[in-house]
């Protein structure tokens, strides 16, 4: 090869490398050092006892049509007696039997209000697993440095921590500049239609538009993100939508001894196979924003790749697609969950039916996904429709350049000692999705530290939260309420 061509190629390679390095340094700036806070003193054991009392009350959601009202009333009485200043100085509205909405009037009515949310209800404990629990799921046992039981992680801890923080601020005679709401729904675990949805309806009727709100969502974890060795805090800025489709087809029934070639199960199976083999298209937006938010906490390799997806996109996407958890962050997922057909082994069924559950990436709509499904199945004899009460759109993406997000991120870093903070996409559903109707800044974050093992405790066996971690939650909310309560945004 001619020497001039070799030199030209080397120059182009060096130019490309320099260009990519410049993009990396511009996108991934070092995280600024923040001043550590002197956190308020708290009585950890006393607060743990309060959470324990709440855990003992079995506010279980398991049926969309009924509510164990006696248990919710018992919880409300406990909250009233435990937090006398909250009960005296905040206005309480009970919505749809058991949902609680507290209003803390601010000094400046020119400022839009903010809202902090959690939910009172918990999932039941599988009776077949009770012997595997270290302590019974509704014992509220305080032992080994933890509070044990349903609701410690999901998410009575957030409700109690908020009330502890507000009670403390009231005892300090703090009055917020802006009005602050606390919204505690009764049925998040079964959809939130009688809880968060009703709170939003109530606020809309009163012409309330929120400057920001925060609900459950991301947490603080070590090695939560590939390429980040230390702890990072993930703030949910959006959540996926939900679409359950019922597929249905019919064929001529008959004796299995003379099956023919056109059978309902076979036709439906082909449709399901096509859906499984042809995933919805990928988009890297959310994961790119995640790594950009992590900044220099991410390894240089990850920084280099995600700053230059125009070059590394196909390679990065292939790696992401190999892991179901990361793959779910870049596409609308397709899960084949239920199949029904046939009544006897020697009868060809007249009908075959299946449920396909899809979680919608922000930017995809139910209409758009259904059109893709139609093209993928490519069979007019396989009909499909959304399952009743089994669909909603993906949430809007809340901006990370807003003052509310920046102050939330700063508060996390100051309370939890300079950790990396980044936006991420919540895979499941929370009450927060309802608040998009009345706020452009909807965030999802649980201010406690989890291990990867702890993730399996949510809705699982041995749900628990450390006493120290719960105390840190109270300290965090004390600071965030103070910061958001006086900021002009």
N, C-alpha and C positions, 0 to 999 in steps of 0.2 A: 504494500500500500504506500502511496506517495506520502512523504514526510509532511508535506503541507496539509494534507487531509487529516493525518493523525493529530497534528497540532490543533487544527480547527476543531476536531472532535473533542480533544481534551479541554480546549477553551470553552466549548459549549457545555461540557459536563461541569466544569468549574463555575461557569455562569449560572447554570441551573441549580447547583448545590448552594451557591451564595444566595440566589433568589429565594430558595426554599428556607434557608436559615433565617433570612430577614423576615419572611412571613411568620416563622415560628417565634422569633423574639418579639414581634409586634403583637401576636395573638396571645402568647403565654408570658405575661409579665410576672415578675416576682411578686408574691403576696406581700402587701405592706404589713409591717409589724404594728400591732394595735396595743394600746395600753390596757393592762390587766385591771379588772375591777376589784374593788374591795366589796365582796358580796355581803349581803345582810346576814346577820346571825339568825339561825333557825333552830327550833327544838325538833331535831330529827325524829326522835322516838314518838313525841306527841303527834306529829304530823303523820307518821307511819300508822299510828293507832286510828287516826281519822280515816285514812284510806282503807285500813283493815275493816272498820265498821261499814264502810260503803260496799266493800267486796262481799261481806256477809249477807247483804240484802240481795235477793235473787231476782233482779230485774231482767229476766230472760226474754229475748225475742225469738220466737219460733213459729208463730202463726200470724199471718198478715191481717187476719180478721178479728183477733182477740188480743187483749192486753191484760197482764196480771196487775191490775190497778192497785191492789192492796200493797204489793211490793213497792211500786213506785211511790205511793203515798208514804210508806214507811221510810223510803229514802229521802223524800222531801222533808219529812219531820226531822230526820237526822241532820240534814243540811241546815235547816232553820235553827236548830238548837246549837249546832257546832259553830255557826258563823253569825253571831248576833249582830255585828256591825253591818254585814252585808244585808241581813234581813231588815235592819232598821233604816239604812241610808240608800239602798238601791230599790228601785221600783220593780216588782216581780209581776210578770204576766204569765199565767198558766194557759197554754194553748193546746187544744185538742186533748183534753184529759190530763196529760202528764208531761208535755214538753215545757221546759222552763226558759223564759226569756227575761233576763235581768237588764235593767237600764240604769246606768250610772251617769247622771247628768253632768255635762261639762260646763265650764265657764263661758266658752266662746261658741255661740251657736252658728257663727260663720264657717267654722270648720266642720267638714263632714265627719260623721261618726266612724268608729271602727268596731269590729266584732271579733270575739274569740269564741270558738266553738269546740264542743266535745259531745259525746253521747252517753246517755245513762244506761242504755241497754247492753247486754252481753249475749254471746252465744251460749247455748247449753253445753254441758260436758257430756261426752258420749258415755253412757252408762256402762258400756263394755270396757272402758279404759279406767274406771275409777280406782281399781286396785293398783294401777301403775302410778298414780299420783303420790308424791312424797307426803303431801298434806291434802285433805279433801278440797275440791275446787272452790267451795264457798265457805271455807273455814276462816279466810283472812288471817291465817297464821303468820305471826312475826317470828322468824327463826333463821338462824344461820346468816344474818345480815340482809335478809330479804323479806318483803311482804309477798305472800303466796295467794294465788287464787285468780278466778275469772275477773277481768277488768283491770288488773294491775298493769298490763301492757295495752289492752284494747277495751276501753280507753278511759275508764273511770279515773285513772291516775291524772289524766290531763284536766278533767273537770275539777277534781279535788285540789290539784296544784293551783289552778286558776283562782279558786275560792280562797285558798290559803294566802295567795299573793295579794288579792284584793282586800281581804280582812287585815293583812299586815299594813297595806298602804292606807287604809281607812284609820287604823290605829295611829298612824303617823300624821293624820289630818291632811293627807294628800288629796287634792281636788284636780282632776284632769282638765286640761284646756278644752279638749274635745269630748263629746259624749262617747261612752264605751258601753257596748252591749256584750253580754255573755249568753250564748245560746246553747242549750243542752237538750238535744232531741231524744225522743223516746224509742225510735225504731230504725236506727241507722243500719243495724244488722239485717234488716229485711226490706231495705229500700229507701227509708227516710221520708215516705210520703205523708206521714202524720207528724213528723218532727221537723226536720230542716225545711222541707217544702212549705209547711204551714208557717214557720217563722218568716220565710221570705215573703209569703203572701201577706202576712200581717205588716211587715215593714213596707212593702209596696203600697198597701192601702194608706199608710201613714207618710207616704212620699219620702221614704228614707233611702238614700243612696250612700253606700259605704265607701269611705276612702280606701279601706283595706280590711281584709279579714284573714284569720288563720284558723285552720282545723288540723286534725291529725294527718299524718302522711309520712314523709321521710324521717329518718333518725340519724344518729351518729354511730358509725361503725368503723372498725379497723378493716382495711383491705376490702372495703365495700365495692371498690371499682378497680378493674384490672389496671395495673401500672401505677397504682397509688398504694404505697406500703403503710403509711400512717392512717390516722383516723380522718374521716371526712364527714361533713354534715350535708345531707341532701335535702333540699327544699323542693317539694313538689309544686311546680308552676302550672301543671296541667294534669289531667287524667284521661285515660282512654274511655271511649264510649263502649256501649254494650249492644250486641245484636244477636239474639237467638232466633235462628230460622228453623221452621218446621218444613222438612221436605216430605213430599207425599207422591206416591205413584200407585196406579192400579193396573191389574192384568186379569186375564180370564182365569178363574179358579178351576181346579180339577184334581184328578188323582195323580199322585206323585209317580205312579208307574208309567204315565204317559205325559212327561213334562213339557214337551215342546221347547222352543228356543226363546220365547218371550215370557219371562217370569218377573214378577214384581220385585222380588229380592235381588235378582241379578241386575235389573235396570237401576234400582236404587244404589246398589253397590258400585256400579260403574260411575254414577254421579258423585258418590262420596269419594271414590278413588281419584277422580279428576280434581276435586276440590283439595284433597290432601297433597296431590302431586303438583299443583299449580298455586303456590302461595301468592297472597296479595303483594303488590310491589313494595319495595323497600325505600325508605327515605331516612337519611342520616341526621336530620336536623337536631333531634333531641339529644342524641349521644354526642354530637359535635358541640352543642352548647354546654353539655355536662363537662367535657374535658376543658373547654375554654374557661369555664368557671373555676375549675380546680387549679388552673394556672401552673405555677412551678411545682406544686405538690405532685403532679403527674410526672412519670419518668420522662427523660428527654426523648426516648423513642416514641412514646405515645404523643408527646407534644409535636414532634416532627411529622408524624403520620397525620394527625387530625388538623394540623395547620395547612396541610397540603393534600387534602382529599381529592382535589382535582387530578392528582397524580396517583395517589395510593388508594383511591376509592374502591376499586374492585378487590384489591387484596384485603383491605380493612373489612369490607362487607362480608367477604368469605369467612374471615375469622369470627366476625360477630355472629354470623348465621349458624356456626357450629355449636353455639351455646344457646339453649332454649331461652334463658333469661335475657341475654343481650339481644337475641334475635327478636324477642317480643317488643323491644324498645325501638325497633326501626320499621315495623310493619304492622298492619292489621292482621291479627292472628286468626287462624282457622282451627277449631278443635271439634272433632267428631265425638259427641258425648253420649247420645242415646240412639238406639236402634230398636224398632218394634216391628215384628212381622210373624205371621204364622201362629197356628194353634195346635197343630198335630203333625207328626213327622211324615204322614202319608197324604197330606193335603197341600196342594199348591195355594198359597194365600192370595186372596183377592187384592189386598192392599199391603203396602210396606211404607213405613214412616221412620224418619230420623230427625234428631235435633242436632244442629250445628251451631256451636257458640263461637262468636267472633268478637274480638275486642278491638275497637276502632282507634286507629292512630289519629291524633289531631290533624286536620286537613282532609281526612276522609269523611264522607257523609254516608248515612244509611242508604240513601238513594244511589250514590256512586258505587258502594260496595255491592248492593243488590244487582246492579247492572253488570258488574264484573262476574258475580256468581252465575248469573244467567248465561253469560258467554262461555264461562268455564264448563258448566254442566252440558250445555249445547244439546238439550233434549227437551222438546216441548211436552213430553209425557211425564216429566218430573216437575211437579209444581212446588212452589215454596212461598212461604209468607212469614213475617215476623210473629213470634210468639207473643200473646197478650201480656202486657206489662214486662216484656223481656227485651226492650230496646230503648236506648237513648243515645243522643249524639255525644261525640267526644267534647270535652270542655274547651273553651278558648285557652290560649296560652297567655299567662300573666307576664307582663314585661319585667325583665330583670334590671332595666335601667331606671326604674321608678324609685323615688325616695323611700317608699315603704319597703321594697325589697332590700335596698341598700342598707337601711337601718336595721332590718331584721338580720341580714347577713353580718353586719358589724356587731350586733348584740350577741349573736351566737359565738363569734370569734373572741369577743371579750369575756364572755362567761365561761366558755369551754377552752380557754387558753390557746388562742391563735391557730385553731385547726382550719383546714381548707373547707370552704363552703361552695356548693355548686347547685344549679337548678337541675331537676330531673323530672321525668315523666312517671307519674303514678300508674301502675298497671291495673290495680283494682278500682273499686268504686268507693267514694266517701261522700259524706254530706256536703262537702265543699262544692260539688258540682252545681248544686241549686243556687248558690250565692253568686254565680256568674251573672245572674239576671239583675243584680243590684250592686255589683262591684266589678271594676276592671282589674283589681289587684287581689287575687284569691290565692292564698298560699297554704301549703300542707306540710306541717312539720311537727314531730314529737320530740321535745327536748330531753331525750334520755339516750344513754349509750347502750348499744346492744352488741352481743357477739353473734356470729352466724348461727350458733346453736340456739340462741334465744329466738331467732326468727321462727323456728318450728314450734315454739311454745305458744305463739299467738294462735288461737282457735285449737290448740293442741293440748298436750299433757304438761303439767307443772308450769303453768303460766306464773311468772313472778317478776318483781322489780326490786332492785336493791334499795335499801333504806337511804343510802348515800345518794343514789341516782335520783330518787324521788325528791330529796331535799334540794338537789341541783335544779330540778324542774321548777320548784317554787321560787328559787333565787332567779332563775331565768325569766319567769313570767313577771316577777316583781320589777325587773329591769326593763323588759320589753313594754309592759304596760306604761311605765313611767316615760319611756322614750317615745313610743307611738302616741301616747296621750298628750304630749306637748308639742310634737313636731307639726310644722305647717306644711301639709301636703294634701 
